[in-house]
Amino acid sequence: MNTLLLVALFVLISLVVQTTVLWFAMRVNRLDRRSWWRAGLIVAAKLVLALAVLVSIWTWGEELDSNLIMLSIGLVVDLFATIGLLRLLFGGTLMRRLGTWATHFVAGGVVGYVLLLGMRTCVESYIWENSSMSPNIRGWHVVETLPDGNHQIHAANPPDEQPPAVAPGAPSGSIVAETYEYREASRPARHTHGPDRFLCNKTKMPERWDVIAFHYPKDPTLKYIKRLVGLPGEQLVIRDGAVWVNGERLTRPERLGSIRFLTDAEVLGENAEPVPLTLGPDEYFVLGDNPHKSADSRVWGPVKRELIIGVVDVIYWPPSRWRLNP
């Protein structure tokens, strides 16, 4: 099912359910002028306000981007917004409005949690912090505009990584977004752009060239994302910068431009000839879009179907990076 449609359906169901819960909370606390549509206005207004707070944190408050801090901020904002909107639309004493807020917060929180669990069986949000899928899905990074107008994407350390994986100024990898040219550069002292936030659709059957989320075969507690290039039962080999399946060179989708898929031997400068691999009936072969800096099926082998979580379908943040089927 379409990811955006799933999200819109979830939001609509959530609005209706939360409006109903708020209306019952107003009845329990005997507020004046209570009506279902006015309760809906309050729920919609709080949703817009919550999104505004979330966007503000993502844009200007990286240090606040933790579940505990965001929950605390959300609690305070929800309290004052609800009390103010109830007074504006319904009147009633402060105690009755506080009682209405408390009833709605507890009951609505339980219902919202159940809805969220249901939603996460279909769609889940992720970030990917490193550069193995750059430039199509980016981790912490710096963008340098080159003289020819292209953009060089420098990998950067996550702000909370101690000690940093690569010391600032040390040799590091970068990739040109438009040409996929890999270049050695100095690791930036600090990032200027955060990682992409994207949605993974768990209801979609993965197809070739999709980016998929999956449990890492060597440690299923970890979640990885890579591009799916080989399907069950196929004989696959990486040669001449391309993926060959059953003896035929695959044509990349236009959105992948001039990406070159490399063998490990090519990355390491060795002379070993690429060896074809025959995938099993439930095995998939995955590669990173930045093959110089990606641990993928070249290193730890195919991914079994049971480990696949879903298809990465939408990059939704930041706005400048919004795109479908990255």
C-alpha positions in Angstrom: 0.0 0.0 0.0 1.2 3.5 -0.7 3.2 4.9 2.2 1.8 8.4 2.1 -1.8 7.0 2.0 -1.1 4.8 5.0 0.2 7.8 7.0 -2.8 10.0 5.9 -5.2 7.2 7.0 -3.5 6.8 10.3 -3.6 10.6 10.9 -7.3 10.7 10.1 -8.2 7.7 12.3 -6.1 9.3 15.1 -7.9 12.6 14.8 -11.4 11.0 14.9 -10.5 8.8 17.9 -8.8 11.6 19.9 -11.7 13.9 19.2 -14.1 11.3 20.6 -11.9 10.8 23.7 -11.8 14.5 24.3 -15.6 14.8 23.9 -16.1 12.1 26.5 -13.5 13.8 28.8 -15.5 17.1 28.6 -18.7 15.2 29.5 -17.1 13.5 32.5 -15.9 16.9 33.7 -19.2 18.7 32.9 -17.7 21.5 30.6 -20.1 24.0 29.1 -21.0 24.2 25.4 -19.4 20.9 24.6 -19.7 19.7 21.0 -17.9 17.1 19.0 -16.8 19.5 16.2 -15.3 21.9 18.7 -13.4 19.1 20.3 -12.1 18.2 16.8 -10.8 21.8 16.4 -8.9 21.4 19.6 -7.4 18.1 18.6 -6.4 19.4 15.1 -4.9 22.6 16.7 -2.8 20.5 19.1 -1.6 18.3 16.2 -0.4 21.3 14.3 1.2 22.7 17.4 2.9 19.4 18.1 4.3 19.2 14.6 5.5 22.8 14.9 7.4 21.9 18.1 8.9 18.8 16.5 10.0 20.7 13.4 11.6 23.4 15.6 13.5 20.7 17.5 14.7 19.0 14.3 15.7 22.4 12.8 17.3 24.3 15.7 17.5 22.0 18.8 19.5 18.9 18.0 20.5 18.6 21.7 16.8 18.3 22.6 16.3 15.4 20.1 15.8 12.6 22.7 12.7 10.8 23.6 12.6 11.9 27.3 13.2 15.6 26.5 10.7 15.6 23.7 8.1 13.9 25.9 8.6 16.5 28.6 8.3 19.4 26.2 5.2 17.7 24.6 3.6 17.4 28.1 4.0 21.0 28.9 2.9 22.3 25.5 -0.1 20.0 25.5 -1.2 21.1 29.0 -1.1 24.8 28.3 -2.5 24.5 24.8 -5.4 22.4 25.9 -6.3 24.6 28.9 -6.2 27.7 26.8 -8.2 26.2 23.9 -10.8 24.8 26.3 -11.3 28.2 27.9 -11.6 29.8 24.5 -14.1 27.3 23.1 -15.9 25.9 26.1 -15.4 28.0 29.1 -15.7 26.3 32.5 -13.7 26.6 35.7 -9.9 26.0 35.7 -10.4 22.8 37.8 -12.9 21.4 35.3 -10.6 22.3 32.4 -7.6 20.7 34.2 -9.7 17.6 34.9 -10.7 17.5 31.2 -7.0 17.7 30.2 -5.9 15.0 32.6 -8.7 12.7 31.5 -7.9 13.2 27.9 -4.2 13.0 28.4 -4.4 9.6 30.2 -7.2 8.0 28.1 -5.9 9.6 24.8 -2.4 8.5 25.6 -3.4 4.9 26.0 -5.5 5.0 22.8 -2.8 6.8 20.9 -0.1 4.3 22.0 -2.3 1.4 20.7 -2.8 3.3 17.4 0.9 4.0 17.2 1.7 0.3 17.7 -0.8 -0.6 14.9 0.8 2.0 12.6 4.3 0.7 13.3 3.3 -2.7 12.0 2.8 -1.0 8.6 5.2 2.1 8.5 8.1 3.0 10.7 10.5 6.0 10.8 14.3 5.7 10.7 17.5 7.7 10.4 20.7 6.3 9.0 23.7 8.0 10.5 26.7 7.0 8.3 27.6 7.6 4.7 27.3 4.0 3.2 24.1 5.1 1.3 25.4 8.6 0.4 24.5 10.6 -1.6 21.0 9.2 -1.9 20.3 8.7 1.8 22.6 10.8 3.9 23.9 10.6 7.4 25.6 13.4 9.3 27.4 15.4 6.6 28.8 18.6 5.2 27.9 19.8 1.7 30.6 21.6 -0.4 29.6 23.3 -3.6 32.3 22.6 -6.2 33.5 25.1 -8.9 31.6 23.1 -11.6 28.3 23.4 -9.6 28.3 19.9 -8.3 28.0 19.1 -4.6 30.6 17.1 -2.7 29.1 15.3 0.3 31.6 14.9 3.2 30.8 12.3 5.9 30.8 13.8 9.4 30.8 12.2 12.9 27.5 12.1 14.8 27.5 14.8 17.5 27.2 12.4 20.4 29.9 9.9 19.2 32.7 9.7 21.8 35.4 9.2 20.8 34.7 10.0 17.2 35.1 7.2 14.7 37.4 9.4 12.6 39.3 12.3 14.1 38.6 15.8 12.6 41.1 16.5 9.9 42.0 12.8 9.4 41.6 11.2 5.9 38.0 10.4 5.2 35.7 9.6 2.3 33.4 11.9 0.4 31.2 11.5 -2.7 30.0 13.8 -5.4 26.2 13.8 -5.4 25.8 14.2 -9.2 28.5 11.9 -10.5 29.0 9.4 -7.6 32.7 10.1 -7.8 34.5 9.0 -4.7 37.1 11.3 -3.2 39.4 11.2 -0.2 39.1 14.4 1.9 39.6 15.5 5.5 36.9 14.7 8.0 35.0 17.9 9.0 35.3 19.1 12.5 31.6 19.4 12.7 28.5 18.5 10.6 26.4 21.2 9.0 23.5 18.8 8.0 21.8 16.1 10.0 20.8 12.7 8.7 17.9 12.1 6.5 14.7 10.9 8.2 12.7 8.4 6.1 9.7 6.1 6.3 10.0 2.3 5.8 6.9 0.6 4.4 6.5 -2.8 5.9 3.5 -3.8 3.7 5.4 -3.6 0.4 7.1 -6.5 -1.3 10.7 -5.4 -2.1 11.7 -5.2 -5.7 15.1 -4.8 -7.4 16.6 -1.3 -6.9 14.5 -0.6 -3.9 16.3 0.5 -0.7 15.3 -2.0 2.0 15.6 -2.0 5.8 16.6 -5.3 7.3 18.1 -6.9 10.4 21.9 -7.3 10.0 22.6 -11.0 9.4 25.5 -11.1 11.8 23.6 -9.4 14.6 19.8 -9.3 14.1 19.4 -6.7 16.9 20.9 -4.1 14.5 19.0 -2.6 11.6 20.6 -1.8 8.3 19.5 -0.2 5.0 21.0 -1.1 1.6 19.9 -1.2 -2.0 18.5 -4.5 -3.2 20.1 -5.7 -6.5 19.9 -9.5 -6.5 16.7 -11.6 -6.2 16.2 -15.2 -5.0 17.5 -17.9 -7.4 19.6 -15.5 -9.5 23.3 -15.9 -10.4 24.9 -12.5 -9.7 28.3 -11.0 -10.1 29.6 -7.4 -9.9 31.8 -6.5 -12.8 32.8 -3.3 -14.7 31.0 -1.1 -12.2 27.7 -2.9 -12.8 25.6 -5.7 -11.5 25.3 -8.7 -13.8 22.4 -11.2 -13.3 22.3 -14.6 -15.1 25.0 -13.3 -17.5 23.2 -10.0 -18.4 24.2 -6.6 -17.4 21.5 -4.8 -15.4 20.4 -1.3 -16.5 20.2 1.0 -13.5 17.2 3.2 -13.0 17.7 6.8 -14.2 17.5 8.1 -10.6 20.7 6.3 -9.8 22.6 8.1 -12.5 26.2 7.1 -12.9 26.6 5.1 -9.8 29.3 2.4 -10.0 29.0 -0.8 -7.9 32.4 -2.1 -7.1 33.7 -5.5 -5.9 35.7 -5.6 -2.7 38.8 -6.4 -4.7 38.4 -3.1 -6.7 38.0 -1.1 -3.5 41.1 -2.7 -1.9 43.2 -2.5 -5.1 43.5 -6.3 -5.5 43.6 -8.3 -8.7 41.1 -11.0 -7.7 38.6 -11.8 -10.4 34.9 -11.4 -9.4 33.2 -14.8 -8.7 29.5 -15.3 -9.6 27.2 -16.1 -6.6 24.0 -18.1 -6.9 21.4 -16.9 -4.5 19.2 -19.3 -2.6 15.4 -19.5 -2.8 15.0 -16.9 0.0 18.2 -14.8 -0.3 18.6 -11.2 -1.5 21.9 -9.4 -2.5 22.2 -5.8 -1.2 24.8 -3.1 -1.9 25.5 0.4 -0.5 25.2 3.3 -2.9 28.7 4.4 -1.6 30.6 1.2 -2.3 33.9 2.5 -1.1 32.5 2.9 2.4 29.8 0.3 2.7 29.8 -3.1 4.5 27.1 -5.0 2.5 26.5 -8.4 0.8 30.0 -8.2 -0.7 31.3 -8.6 2.8 28.8 -10.6 4.8 26.7 -12.3 2.1 23.0 -12.3 1.1 20.1 -11.3 3.3 17.4 -13.9 4.0 13.8 -12.9 3.4 12.9 -13.4 7.1 15.3 -10.5 8.0 13.8 -7.9 5.7 11.7 -5.3 7.5 10.4 -3.3 4.5 11.0 -0.8 1.7 12.4 2.6 2.3 9.8 4.7 0.5 9.9 8.3 1.5 12.6 10.8 2.8 10.5 13.3 4.7 13.0 15.4 6.5 14.7 17.8 5.9 12.3 19.5 3.4 15.1 20.1 0.9 15.7 16.3 0.8 12.0 15.3 0.4 11.7 12.5 -2.2 9.9 9.3 -3.0 11.7 6.0 -3.7 15.2 7.3 -3.0 
